Amino acid sequence: MTRASRLTLTIAAAAALAGCGDLKGLGGPVPPLVTFQILVNGDLAPLRPPGVTSEQSLQVALVWGAQWQTEPFCILPAESPDAAAVIAAGCRDPFSFVPALVGANVPVTIGVPTTLSLSSLPAASVMVGDLSSRVAYGSLVVYDDRDANGTLDLAMPHRTARGGRRADEETDTPDSPDIVYGASFITMTAPDQRIAYVEGISFRPSAFYPRAGCQDPALGFSVLTAGGFSAAAALASAVTGILPPEDPASCANETPDTAVITFGVQAPASVQEVSCVEPANDSSVRYREPPANMPDFTGRLTACAHLPVFDAKDQSTLIQLVVSGRPQDRCVGLTHYTLRGCRENVDCPVPDWDFTASPPAWWPCPVN
């Protein structure tokens, strides 16, 4: 073996041994990707629910938002007073922030500045767009971590029972005891401060929590401010496919190191929806088979209504029963029953269930 060959083997062996042990000089904590400055103001004492006298563990969570569209029943004209009451009780604000997942949590004290750091980028599941331009938006949510598990637990609406073969497969998860007291981004119809992360070539505007009239966010992390718009103006312009522009004077784009995300506490009943995920984010409705026995409708409102035309198609004479959630539920929501339909599509040539000839004894709606 030549001297050069022996030198090569010696170098290779040294590299292999180094790979089996700890590398020196590369230890220590990993610096965060970004750090946000937060200030939560207000007085929690008058806002606590009955029986709650103090906070278990006050936290702020960074919650990444979902791209979401409300279901048609909630925005189409109500065909009866009963339907209007169910819409009021069971439909969330169509312009609200809808959570997808919790990205980070940090303890907070009211009136005392704190910081929240991220060590990872938003998951691909919360990014909207393609590889050339996609964005994630986040809201900071202040909450009392009542179960002391260190994170905000997201909740879902509680549906009423379904019939058929899948009835035994359904589980209903109880609401978390966490109490939400406020958020930096609750709805587009109110002023908000949101966290943005943009990657790709440049930002491309879309229907994902748009800020028409505001400057586009830069690549990377930023803190965005918008003044909001009225719900009436938004509903009036929705027919054109666009939302009202923000007042440019209310808009701001700041870097995380200069912005202080500041918001106040509110009564939980007015803000708890910011912790509620949606079973479907694409406005689709999963119609249910009615069970043989009447479901428990205690505390719920009901209405009989026609199906939206694009759902009904060949089933235009089918009447649905729409049921709201209960007043004590954290999340509002609706349950839809039809006498005929399929698990995936109410308008199907061969139905999974068909009770139009013999409805359950409790069925309250017209058959045709």
ROZA-231709 format. One record per atom (N, C-alpha, C): residue in three letters; y, x, z. Coordinates in steps of 0.1 Angstrom, whole numbers, plus 2048, in hexadecimal, padded with zeros to 3 digits. Layout:
% residues N
ALAYXZ
...
END
This chain:
% residues 368
MET7F4808800
MET800800800
MET80C809800
THR8168067F8
THR82280E7F7
THR82B80B802
ARG835814804
ARG83E81280F
ARG84680580D
ALA84A802800
ALA8527F67FD
ALA84A7EA801
SER83D7EA7FD
SER8347DF801
SER8347DC80F
ARG8327E7817
ARG8317E6826
ARG83E7E082B
LEU8497E5826
LEU8567E082A
LEU8587D1828
THR8537CD81C
THR8537BE819
THR84B7B6822
LEU83F7BB825
LEU8367B382F
LEU83C7B383C
THR8427BE841
THR8497BE84E
THR8547B484F
ILE85C7B3845
ILE8677A9844
ILE86279B845
ALA85779883D
ALA85178B83C
ALA84B78784A
ALA844791850
ALA83E78E85D
ALA84978B867
ALA854793867
ALA85F790871
ALA86578386F
ALA86677E862
ALA86C77185F
ALA863766864
ALA855768862
ALA84C75E867
ALA84C75D876
LEU84D76887D
LEU84D76888C
LEU85A761890
ALA86576488A
ALA87175D88E
ALA87074E88C
GLY86974A881
GLY86873B87F
GLY860735889
CYS85773C890
CYS84E73689B
CYS8557358A8
GLY86073C8AA
GLY86773B8B7
GLY8757358B5
ASP87D7358C0
ASP88A7308BF
ASP89473A8B9
LEU89C7358AF
LEU8A673D8AA
LEU8B17408B4
LYS8B674C8B4
LYS8C174F8BE
LYS8CE74D8B8
GLY8D87498C0
GLY8E57488BB
GLY8E873B8B5
LEU8DE7318B4
LEU8E17248AD
LEU8DF7198B7
GLY8DE71B8C4
GLY8DD7118CD
GLY8E970A8D1
GLY8E97018DB
GLY8F56FA8E0
GLY8F56EC8DA
PRO8FE6E48DF
PRO8FF6D68DB
PRO9046D58CC
VAL8FF6CB8C5
VAL9046C98B7
VAL9116C18B8
PRO91B6C68B1
PRO9286BF8B1
PRO9276B28AA
PRO92F6A88AF
PRO92E69A8A8
PRO93469B89A
LEU930691892
LEU936690885
LEU94468B886
VAL94668288F
VAL95467C890
VAL95567689E
THR9626768A3
THR9646708B0
THR9706668AF
PHE96E65A8B5
PHE9786508B4
PHE97F64E8C2
GLN98C64B8C2
GLN9936498CF
GLN99563A8D1
ILE9926358DD
ILE9916278E0
ILE9996248EC
LEU9A06188EC
LEU9A76138F8
LEU9A46048F8
VAL99E5FF903
VAL99C5F1905
VAL9A55EC910
ASN9AD5E290D
ASN9B75DD917
ASN9B35CF91C
GLY9B95CB927
GLY9B75BD92C
GLY9B25BC93A
ASP9AF5B093E
ASP9AA5AD94B
ASP99D5A594A
LEU9925AA94E
LEU9855A394D
LEU983598957
ALA98A599963
ALA98759096E
ALA98758196A
PRO99257D963
PRO99256E95F
PRO98956B954
LEU98357494D
LEU97B572942
LEU96C571945
ARG968576951
ARG95A576954
ARG954568954
PRO94756794F
PRO94055A94F
PRO93E55695E
PRO93B549960
PRO93854596E
PRO92D54C974
GLY92E551980
GLY924558987
GLY924567985
VAL92D56C97C
VAL92E57A97A
VAL93A57F981
THR93958898B
THR94458C993
THR94859B990
SER9405A2989
SER9445B0986
SER93C5B497A
GLU93F5C0975
GLU9385C5969
GLU92C5CE96D
GLN9215CD966
GLN9155D5968
GLN9185E3963
SER91C5E4956
SER91F5F0950
SER9275ED943
LEU9345F0944
LEU93D5ED938
LEU93B5F792E
GLN9395F3921
GLN9365FC916
GLN93E5F890A
VAL940602901
VAL9455FF8F3
VAL93A6038EA
ALA9365FA8E1
ALA92C5FD8D6
ALA9335FE8C9
LEU92F6078C0
LEU9336078B2
LEU9285FF8AB
VAL92C5F48A5
VAL9235EB89E
VAL9265EB88F
TRP91C5EF887
TRP91E5EF879
TRP91C5E1873
GLY9245DD86A
GLY9245D0865
GLY91B5CD859
ALA9175C1857
ALA90E5BD84D
ALA9165B6842
GLN9125B7835
GLN9185AF82A
GLN9125A182B
TRP91A59782C
TRP91558A830
TRP91D57F829
GLN916574825
GLN91D56881F
GLN91755C827
THR92055382A
THR91C547831
THR91453E828
GLU90D53582E
GLU90552C827
GLU90D520821
PRO90951A816
PRO912510810
PRO915504819
PHE90C500821
PHE90F4F4829
PHE91B4F6832
CYS91E503836
CYS92950583F
CYS936505838
ILE93750682B
ILE944507824
ILE9464FC81A
LEU93C4F4817
LEU93D4E980E
LEU9434DD816
PRO94A4D480F
PRO9504C9816
PRO9454C181E
ALA9484BE82A
ALA93E4B6832
ALA93D4A882D
GLU9314A382B
GLU92F496825
GLU93048A82F
SER93148E83C
SER931483846
SER937489853
PRO93C48185C
PRO940486869
PRO93548E871
ASP929489870
ASP91E490876
ASP91C49E871
ALA91D49F863
ALA91C4AD85D
ALA9284B6861
ALA9344B0862
ALA93F4B8866
ALA93E4BD874
ALA9384B587D
ALA9354B988B
ALA92B4C488C
VAL9214C3883
VAL9164CE883
VAL91C4DB87E
ILE9254DA874
ILE92B4E686E
ILE9344EC879
ALA93C4E4880
ALA9444EA88B
ALA93C4F1896
ALA9304EB899
ALA9284F08A4
ALA91F4FB8A0
GLY91B4FC893
GLY91050588F
GLY91350F885
CYS920510880
CYS923519876
CYS92D52487B
ARG92A530879
ARG93453B87E
ARG93F53C874
ASP94A542878
ASP955545870
ASP95154D863
PRO953547857
PRO94E54D84B
PRO95555A848
PHE96055E84F
PHE96756A84D
PHE964574858
SER95B571861
SER95857A86C
SER951586869
PHE952590872
PHE94A59C872
PHE93C599877
VAL93259D86F
VAL92459A872
VAL91D5A7874
PRO9175A9880
PRO9115B6883
PRO9045B887C
ALA9015C5879
ALA8F45C9873
ALA8EC5D187D
LEU8F25DC883
LEU8EC5E488D
LEU8F65EB895
VAL8F15F08A1
VAL8FA5F78AA
VAL8F86068A8
GLY90460D8A6
GLY90361B8A2
GLY9056248AE
ALA90C6208B9
ALA90F6298C4
ALA9146208CF
ASN9136258DC
ASN91861F8E8
ASN91F6298F1
VAL9296268F8
VAL93062F901
VAL93662790D
PRO93562C919
PRO93C625924
PRO94B624922
VAL951619927
VAL95F618926
VAL965612933
THR972615936
THR97960F941
THR98560893B
ILE9885FC93F
ILE9935F493A
ILE9A05FC93D
GLY9A85FE933
GLY9B5605934
GLY9B5614934
VAL9A9619933
VAL9A7628933
VAL9A262D925
PRO9A963691E
PRO9A463A911
PRO996641913
THR98E63F909
THR981645908
THR97E6498FA
THR9736518F8
THR9706558EA
THR9616518E7
LEU95E64F8DB
LEU95164C8D6
LEU94E6558CB
SER94365D8CC
SER93F6678C1
SER9336638BA
LEU9326668AD
LEU9266638A5
LEU9206718A1
SER9136718A2
SER90B67D89E
SER90367A891
SER90566E88B
SER8FD66B87F
SER906661877
LEU90466186A
LEU90B658861
LEU90564A861
PRO90D64085D
PRO90763385C
PRO8FA632854
ALA8F162A858
ALA8E4628851
ALA8E7622843
ALA8DE62683A
ALA8E062082C
ALA8E061182C
SER8D960B836
SER8D85FC836
SER8E55F5838
VAL8EF5FD83E
VAL8FC5F6840
VAL9075FB837
MET90360382D
MET90C608822
MET90C5FE817
VAL9175FA812
VAL9185F0807
VAL91E5F77FB
GLY9185F67EF
GLY91C5FD7E3
GLY9106057DE
ASP91460E7D4
ASP9096177CF
ASP90D6257D2
LEU90562F7CD
LEU90763D7D1
LEU9146437CD
SER91B63C7C3
SER9286417BE
SER93363C7C7
SER9316327CF
SER93B62C7D8
SER9356227E1
ARG9336257ED
ARG92E61B7F7
ARG93661D804
VAL93661280C
VAL93E612818
VAL93660B824
ALA93960F830
ALA93460883C
ALA940606845
TYR9405FA84B
TYR94B5F6854
TYR9455F3862
GLY94C5F886C
GLY9485F687A
GLY9525F0882
SER94E5E888C
SER9575E2896
SER9535E88A4
LEU95D5EA8AC
LEU95A5EF8BA
LEU95A5E38C3
VAL94F5E18CA
VAL94C5D58D2
VAL94B5D98E1
VAL9545D38EA
VAL9535D68F8
VAL94A5CB8FE
TYR9415D0907
TYR9375C790D
TYR9335CC91A
ASP92E5C3922
ASP9285C692F
ASP9195C792D
ASP9135D392F
ASP9055D692D
ASP8FD5D0939
ARG8FB5C3939
ARG8F55BD945
ARG8E65C1947
ASP8DF5C493C
ASP8D15C893E
ASP8D05D8940
ALA8DB5DF940
ALA8DB5ED942
ALA8D25F5939
ASN8D15F192D
ASN8C85F9923
ASN8D060291B
GLY8DD60391D
GLY8E660D916
GLY8EA609908
THR8E75FD904
THR8EC5FA8F6
THR8EF5EB8F5
LEU8F75E78EC
LEU8FA5D98EA
LEU8EE5D28E3
ASP8E95C88E8
ASP8DE5C18E2
ASP8E35B68D9
LEU8E05B68CC
LEU8E45AC8C3
LEU8DB59F8C5
ALA8E15948C1
ALA8D95878C3
ALA8D95808B6
MET8D05758B6
MET8CF56D8AA
MET8CF55E8AE
PRO8D35558A5
PRO8D35478A8
PRO8C55428AC
HIS8C45378B4
HIS8B75328B8
HIS8B55258B0
ARG8AB5268A7
ARG8A751B89F
ARG89E5118A6
THR89D5058A1
THR8944FB8A7
THR8864FD8A0
ALA87C4F78A6
ALA86E4FA8A2
ALA86B4F6893
ARG8634FD88D
ARG85E4FA87F
ARG8504F4880
GLY84C4ED876
GLY83E4E8875
GLY8364F186C
GLY82A4ED869
GLY8214F4860
GLY819500866
ARG81350785D
ARG80A512861
ARG81151E868
ARG81E51F865
ARG82552B86B
ARG82C527878
ALA82A51B87D
ALA831517889
ALA82D520895
ASP820524896
ASP81C52D8A1
ASP82153B8A0
GLU82553F894
GLU82954D892
GLU83854F897
GLU83F545899
GLU84D54689C
GLU8505498AA
THR8585538AD
THR85C5568BA
THR86C5558BC
ASP8705518C7
ASP87E5508CA
ASP8825598D5
THR88A5648D2
THR88E56E8DB
THR89A5698E3
PRO8995698F1
PRO8A45658F9
PRO8B056E8F7
ASP8BC5688F9
ASP8C85708F8
ASP8C957B902
SER8CE5868FE
SER8D1591908
SER8DB58D912
PRO8DA59291E
PRO8E458F929
PRO8F1597926
ASP8F25A091C
ASP8FE5A791A
ASP90A59D917
ILE9165A091D
ILE92159891B
ILE92C59F913
VAL92F599907
VAL93959F8FE
VAL94759A902
TYR9505A4903
TYR95E5A1908
TYR9685A38FD
GLY9655A98F2
GLY96F5AB8E7
GLY96A5B48DD
ALA9725B68D2
ALA96E5BF8C7
ALA97B5C38C0
SER97A5CE8B9
SER9865D28B1
SER9865CB8A3
PHE97B5C689F
PHE97A5BE892
PHE9715B2894
ILE9775A7895
ILE97059A898
ILE96F59288B
THR97A590884
THR97B588878
THR98658D870
MET98558A863
MET98F58E859
MET99C58585B
THR99B57A862
THR9A6571864
THR9AE575870
ALA9AC580876
ALA9B4585881
ALA9B659487F
PRO9C059A885
PRO9C35A8884
PRO9B65B0889
ASP9B35BB882
ASP9A85C3886
ASP9AA5D2884
GLN9A25D988B
GLN9A15E8889
GLN9925EA887
ARG98E5F087C
ARG9805F3879
ARG97E601876
ILE972606878
ILE96E613874
ILE968612866
ALA96C61B85D
ALA96661C850
ALA96062984D
TYR955629846
TYR94F635840
TYR94C633832
VAL95263B829
VAL95163B81B
VAL94B647815
GLU94164680D
GLU93C651806
GLU93A64E7F7
GLY9396597EF
GLY9386587E1
GLY94465F7DA
ILE94965A7CF
ILE9546607C8
ILE96165B7CD
SER96264E7CF
SER96E6487D4
SER96B63A7D9
PHE9746347E1
PHE9716267E6
PHE97361C7DB
ARG96A6127DA
ARG96A6087D1
ARG96B5FA7D8
PRO9765F37D6
PRO9785E67DD
PRO96D5DC7DA
SER9695D47E3
SER95E5CA7E1
SER9615BE7EA
ALA9575B57EB
ALA9585A97F4
ALA9535AC802
PHE9515B9805
PHE94C5BD812
PHE9585BF81B
TYR95B5B5823
TYR9675B682C
TYR9735BC825
PRO9785B581B
PRO9835BB813
PRO9905BB81A
ARG9985C4816
ARG9A65C681B
ARG9B05C6810
ALA9B05BB808
ALA9B95BA7FD
ALA9C85BD801
GLY9CE5C57F9
GLY9DC5C87FC
GLY9DE5D4805
CYS9D35DA80A
CYS9D35E6812
CYS9CF5F280A
GLN9D35FE80F
GLN9CF60A808
GLN9C060C80A
ASP9BA612800
ASP9AB614800
ASP9A861F80B
PRO99D61E812
PRO99A62981B
PRO995635814
ALA99764181A
ALA99364D815
ALA984650817
LEU97F65A810
LEU97165E812
LEU96F662820
GLY963660826
GLY960664833
GLY96365983D
PHE96665D84A
PHE969654854
PHE978651855
SER97C645858
SER98A64185A
SER98A635863
VAL996632868
VAL999627870
VAL9A361E868
LEU99F612865
LEU9A760985D
LEU9AD5FD865
THR9B95FA862
THR9C05EE869
THR9C45E485F
ALA9C25D7862
ALA9C75CD859
ALA9CC5C1861
GLY9D55B985C
GLY9DC5AF864
GLY9D45A1863
GLY9CB5A085A
GLY9C4593859
GLY9CB589850
PHE9C457E84E
PHE9CA573846
PHE9C556684C
SER9CC55B849
SER9C854E84F
SER9BB549848
ALA9B4541850
ALA9A753B84B
ALA9AA531840
ALA9B552A842
ALA9B9520838
ALA9BC52782A
ALA9C453282B
ALA9C753981E
ALA9BA53F818
ALA9B1543821
ALA9A554981C
ALA99C53F815
LEU99B53381B
LEU993529815
LEU999524808
ALA9A6523807
ALA9AD51F7FB
ALA9AB5287F0
SER9AB5357F3
SER9AA5407E8
SER99B5437E5
ALA99253E7ED
ALA9845427EB
ALA97E53C7DE
VAL9845317D9
VAL98052B7CD
VAL9825347C1
THR98C53D7C3
THR98F5477B8
THR9875547B9
GLY97F5557C4
GLY9765607C5
GLY97D56C7CC
ILE98956A7D1
ILE9905757D8
ILE9955707E5
LEU9985797EE
LEU99E5767FB
LEU9AD5797FB
PRO9B5573804
PRO9C3576804
PRO9C6584807
PRO9D158A801
PRO9D4598805
PRO9DA599813
GLU9D85A4819
GLU9DE5A8826
GLU9EC5AB824
ASP9F45A982E
ASPA025AE82E
ASPA015BD82F
PROA065C4824
PROA065D3824
PROA0C5D9831
ALAA155D3837
ALAA1C5D8843
ALAA125D984E
SERA075D084E
SER9FD5D0859
SER9F25DA856
CYS9F15E084B
CYS9E65E9847
CYS9E95F784C
ALA9DE5FE84F
ALA9DF60C853
ALA9D1613850
ASN9D261F84B
ASN9C6627849
ASN9C9634851
GLU9C063785B
GLU9C2642864
GLU9B664B865
THR9B7657868
THR9AC65F86A
THR9A765E879
PRO99B66087C
PRO99665D889
PRO99D666894
ASP9A2672890
ASP9A867A89B
ASP9B667689E
THR9BC66D896
THR9CA668899
THR9CA65A89D
ALA9C065289A
ALA9C064489D
ALA9BB6418AB
VAL9C16378B2
VAL9BC6328BE
VAL9B86248BC
ILE9AB6208BC
ILE9A76138BA
ILE9A960B8C7
THR9B26028C6
THR9B75FB8D2
THR9B55EC8D0
PHE9AE5E58DA
PHE9AC5D78DA
PHE9AB5D28E8
GLY9AC5C48E9
GLY9AC5BE8F6
GLY99F5B68F9
VAL99D5B3905
VAL9915AB909
VAL99459C907
GLN98A594905
GLN98C586903
GLN98057E90A
ALA98157190A
ALA977569910
ALA96A56B908
PRO95F56D90E
PRO95256F907
PRO94F5648FC
ALA952558900
ALA94F54D8F7
ALA95654E8E9
SER9615558E9
SER9695568DD
SER9665628D4
VAL95E56B8DA
VAL95B5788D3
VAL94C57B8D2
GLN9445738D8
GLN9365788D9
GLN92E5788CC
GLU9345708C2
GLU92D5708B5
GLU92D57E8AE
VAL9365878B3
VAL9365958AD
VAL92A59C8B0
SER9215978B9
SER91459D8BC
SER9095958B6
CYS90B58C8AD
CYS9015838A8
CYS8FE587899
VAL8F158A897
VAL8ED58D889
VAL8E9580882
GLU8E8580875
GLU8E557586D
GLU8D7576868
PRO8CE56B868
PRO8C156C862
PRO8C156F854
ALA8CB56A84C
ALA8CC56D83E
ALA8DB57083B
ASN8DD57B834
ASN8EB580831
ASN8F057C823
ASP8E757581B
ASP8EB57280D
ASP8EE56480A
SER8F155C815
SER8F454E814
SER8E8545811
SER8DC54A810
SER8D154280D
SER8CC53B81A
VAL8C652F818
VAL8C1527823
VAL8B2526822
ARG8AB52882D
ARG89D52682E
ARG89A519834
TYR89750F82C
TYR894502831
TYR886501838
ARG8864F9842
ARG87A4F984A
ARG8724EC849
GLU8654ED84B
GLU85C4E284B
GLU85E4DB859
PRO8604CE859
PRO8614C7866
PRO8544C686D
PRO8544C887A
PRO8474C7881
PRO8434B8884
ALA8374B6888
ALA8324A988A
ALA8394A2895
ASN83C4AA8A0
ASN8434A58AB
ASN8524A88AB
MET85A4A08B0
MET8684A28B0
MET86C4AF8B7
PRO8734B88B1
PRO8784C48B8
PRO8824C18C3
ASP8844CA8CC
ASP88D4C88D7
ASP89C4CA8D2
PHE8A34BF8D1
PHE8B04BF8CC
PHE8BB4BE8D7
THR8B64C18E3
THR8BF4C08EF
THR8CB4C98ED
GLY8D74C48EE
GLY8E34CB8ED
GLY8E74CF8DE
ARG8DF4CB8D5
ARG8E24CE8C7
ARG8E84C28BF
LEU8EF4C48B5
LEU8F44B98AC
LEU8EC4B989F
THR8EA4AD89A
THR8E34AC88D
THR8EA4A4883
ALA8E74A6876
ALA8ED49E86B
ALA8E349E860
CYS8E3493859
CYS8DC49284C
CYS8E6494841
ALA8E149D837
ALA8EA4A182D
ALA8E24A4820
HIS8E94A2814
HIS8E34A6808
HIS8E24B5807
LEU8D84BA7FF
LEU8D74C97FD
LEU8E24CD7F3
PRO8E74D97F5
PRO8F04DF7EA
PRO8EA4DE7DD
VAL8F14DB7D2
VAL8EC4D97C5
VAL8E34E57C0
PHE8E84F17C3
PHE8E14FD7BE
PHE8D45007C6
ASP8D34FA7D2
ASP8C64FA7D9
ASP8BD4EF7D5
ALA8C24E37D4
ALA8BA4D77D1
ALA8B44D87C3
LYS8BC4DA7B9
LYS8B84DB7AB
LYS8B04CE7A8
ASP8A34CF7A6
ASP89A4C37A3
ASP8984BA7AF
GLN89C4BE7BB
GLN89A4B67C7
GLN8A74B07CB
SER8AF4AB7C2
SER8BC4A67C5
SER8BC49A7CE
THR8B14937D0
THR8B14877D9
THR8AC48B7E7
LEU8A94987E9
LEU8A449C7F6
LEU8AF49D800
ILE8AD49780C
ILE8B7497816
ILE8B24A1821
GLN8BB4AA826
GLN8B74B3830
GLN8BC4AE83E
LEU8B64B3848
LEU8BB4B1856
LEU8C04BF85B
VAL8CC4BF85E
VAL8D34CC863
VAL8D54CB872
VAL8D14D6879
VAL8D24D6888
VAL8DA4E288C
SER8E34DF895
SER8EB4EA89B
SER8E44F28A6
GLY8EA4FC8AB
GLY8E55038B7
GLY8EA4FC8C3
ARG8E75028CF
ARG8EA4FC8DC
ARG8F75038E1
PRO8FF4FB8E9
PRO90B5018EF
PRO90950E8F7
GLN8FE50F8FD
GLN8FB51B905
GLN8F75278FE
ASP8F45268F1
ASP8EF5318E9
ASP8FA53B8E6
ARG8F75488E6
ARG9015528E2
ARG9065508D3
CYS8FC54D8CB
CYS8FF54D8BC
CYS8FE53F8B7
VAL90753B8AF
VAL90652E8A8
VAL8FD53089C
GLY8F7525898
GLY8EE52588C
GLY8E9517889
LEU8E351687E
LEU8DE509879
LEU8CF50A876
THR8C84FE877
THR8BA4FD873
THR8BA4F2868
HIS8B44F485D
HIS8B34EA852
HIS8A54E6850
TYR8A24D9851
TYR8954D384E
TYR8964CA841
THR88B4CB83A
THR8894C282E
THR87B4BC82E
LEU87A4B0829
LEU86C4AA828
LEU8634B081D
ARG8694B7814
ARG8624BD80A
ARG8674CB807
GLY85E4D5804
GLY8634E2801
GLY8594ED802
CYS85E4F9800
CYS855505801
CYS85C50F80B
ARG854518810
ARG85952281A
ARG86452B814
GLU86352E807
GLU86D536801
GLU87752F7F9
ASN8755227F5
ASN87E51B7ED
ASN87C50C7EE
VAL8875057F1
VAL8854F67F3
VAL8824EF7E6
ASP8864F57DA
ASP8844EF7CD
ASP8784F67C7
CYS86C4F17C9
CYS8604F87C4
CYS8574ED7BE
PRO8504F17B3
PRO8484E77AC
PRO83C4E27B4
VAL8364EB7BC
VAL82B4E87C4
VAL82F4EB7D3
PRO8334E17DB
PRO8384E37E8
PRO82D4E77F2
ASP8324EF7FC
ASP82A4F3807
ASP8284E7811
TRP8324DE811
TRP8314D2819
TRP8384C7812
ASP8334BB814
ASP8394AF80D
ASP8364A3816
PHE84149F81E
PHE840493826
PHE848487821
THR84C488815
THR85547D810
THR84E470810
ALA84146F80E
ALA83A46380E
ALA83745E81D
SER837467826
SER834463834
SER83B46D83E
PRO84846B840
PRO850474849
PRO84B473857
PRO84D47E85F
PRO84A47D86D
PRO851472874
ALA84B46C87E
ALA851460885
ALA85F46288A
TRP86346F88D
TRP870471893
TRP87B474888
TRP87747587B
TRP880479871
TRP88C46F870
PRO898474871
PRO8A446B872
PRO8AB468865
CYS8A847085A
CYS8B046F84E
CYS8A9466844
PRO8B146283A
PRO8AB45A82F
PRO8A1463827
VAL89645C822
VAL88C46381B
VAL89146780D
ASN89945E807
ASN89F4607FA
ASN8AD45E7FA
END
